[in-house]
């Protein structure tokens, strides 16, 4: 786990060789084990664009998905967002985050997040960048899904993915799964959930995983 001395150069990419599974052509790609939002703009933009863990073969055009541990330090929201492809190391990764938060360095006062899919990592990075509390967004997703399930609009396997904020301030979600492609706009939903549950969410301690499972357990 990288430390938080911004003069150490730890944010430099680590190049490694990738072999295309289709044409077997080797190629080089950069991995970023540690990204600082305010400084590592190239890596940040790749992350926000969903391209950080993707490699396209320059010979045949085949896209290759990658997975490696990455720590994203979002300066503006004071959040440490850690992605690992190995969920079996959850307790160890939580201890590492605790050590960083207790180290007395630049991570003091940060809130920890731990995810185990590149999808979650990219989505939460986008939410942080756009100034949202990812916990409130997760509560919104569960509340919306419960209502739509009760009305038979979507299926149990459908999930909601944050898309963007519309011009009128509504937050839109894309539904994927059994009914892919539908888009749901929610006017003032974020403000409502923040007002209703913000204090209770802020009182949660010792939690690192804020996803659908957490939100379903949190909401009555």
VOKE-607734 format. One record per residue (C-alpha): x, y negated, z. Coordinates in steps of 0.2 Angstrom, whole numbers, padded with zeros to 4 digits, always signed. Last residue first. Example, Ala and Ser with C-alpha at 12.3 -4.5 7.8 and 13.67 -1.06 7.14 Angstrom:
2
+0068+0005+0036+0062+0022+0039
END
This chain:
220
-0180+0001+0034-0165-0005+0025-0148+0000+0031-0149+0018+0027-0153+0015+0009-0141+0001+0008-0126+0012+0014-0130+0026+0002-0132+0013-0013-0115+0005-0010-0106-0004+0004-0091+0007+0009-0079+0000+0022-0090-0001+0038-0082-0004+0055-0093-0019+0059-0111-0024+0053-0116-0041+0061-0114-0050+0045-0127-0038+0037-0140-0042+0051-0137-0061+0049-0139-0060+0030-0155-0049+0030-0170-0060+0027-0161-0076+0021-0149-0067+0010-0163-0055+0003-0173-0070-0001-0159-0080-0009-0154-0065-0019-0172-0062-0026-0174-0080-0031-0179-0074-0049-0176-0055-0052-0173-0051-0070-0174-0033-0075-0165-0026-0091-0170-0009-0098-0156+0000-0108-0157+0017-0101-0172+0025-0094-0166+0042-0087-0149+0034-0082-0145+0016-0083-0155+0000-0078-0147-0016-0082-0149-0030-0068-0152-0048-0070-0151-0061-0057-0162-0076-0059-0154-0094-0057-0164-0101-0071-0149-0100-0083-0147-0081-0080-0135-0073-0068-0127-0058-0075-0127-0039-0077-0127-0031-0060-0130-0012-0062-0146-0003-0057-0147+0016-0056-0159+0028-0063-0158+0046-0056-0174+0044-0046-0184+0039-0061-0190+0022-0067-0207+0014-0069-0217+0026-0058-0224+0012-0047-0216+0019-0031-0200+0021-0041-0201+0003-0046-0203-0003-0028-0189+0008-0021-0178+0003-0035-0180-0016-0032-0177-0014-0013-0161-0003-0017-0154-0015-0030-0157-0030-0018-0149-0021-0004-0134-0018-0015-0134-0036-0020-0134-0042-0002-0119-0031+0002-0110-0038-0013-0111-0056-0006-0111-0066-0022-0099-0080-0028-0097-0076-0046-0079-0069-0044-0085-0058-0029-0099-0051-0039-0087-0047-0054-0075-0038-0043-0089-0028-0035-0094-0022-0053-0076-0018-0058-0072-0008-0042-0089+0001-0043-0087+0007-0061-0069+0012-0057-0076+0024-0044-0070+0027-0027-0073+0011-0018-0067+0003-0002-0071-0015+0004-0062-0024+0018-0066-0042+0024-0052-0054+0026-0049-0064+0042-0030-0060+0042-0024-0053+0025-0010-0067+0024+0000-0059+0037-0004-0054+0055-0004-0036+0052-0021-0032+0059-0030-0033+0042-0017-0024+0033-0017-0010+0046-0036-0009+0046-0035-0007+0027-0022+0007+0029-0033+0016+0042-0048+0015+0030-0037+0023+0016-0032+0037+0028-0050+0040+0032-0056+0040+0014-0042+0051+0007-0054+0065+0001-0061+0051-0010-0046+0051-0022-0048+0040-0037-0044+0025-0025-0051+0007-0026-0047-0006-0013-0056-0023-0012-0048-0034+0001-0060-0049+0002-0056-0067+0007-0070-0074-0004-0058-0086-0014-0042-0075-0012-0049-0059-0019-0035-0047-0016-0038-0032-0027-0029-0016-0022-0028-0002-0035-0026+0016-0035-0025+0025-0052-0038+0031-0064-0037+0030-0083-0050+0032-0097-0043+0034-0115-0051+0027-0130-0047+0035-0147-0042+0022-0160-0032+0034-0171-0015+0026-0170-0016+0011-0158-0023+0023-0145-0035+0012-0134-0032+0012-0115-0045+0009-0102-0043+0007-0083-0042-0012-0083-0054-0015-0097-0071-0018-0087-0070-0037-0092-0068-0042-0074-0054-0030-0072-0045-0035-0088-0048-0054-0083-0040-0050-0066-0025-0042-0074-0021-0056-0085-0025-0069-0071-0013-0062-0059-0012-0078-0048-0028-0083-0040-0036-0065-0040-0021-0056-0033-0019-0039-0041-0010-0024-0033-0007-0007-0041-0008-0014-0059-0005-0001-0072+0002-0006-0089+0001+0005-0104+0013+0013-0116+0009+0025-0130+0011+0043-0134+0002+0050-0150-0006+0067-0146-0019+0063-0160-0035+0066-0149-0030+0067-0131-0019+0051-0134-0003+0053-0122-0001+0039-0110+0016+0033-0104+0019+0022-0089+0021+0003-0086+0020-0004-0068+0012-0021-0069+0020-0035-0058+0009-0040-0043+0023-0034-0030+0033-0049-0035+0039-0051-0017+0034-0070-0017+0015-0067-0013+0020-0058+0003+0004-0048+0005+0010-0030+0008+0007-0017-0005+0000+0000+0000
END
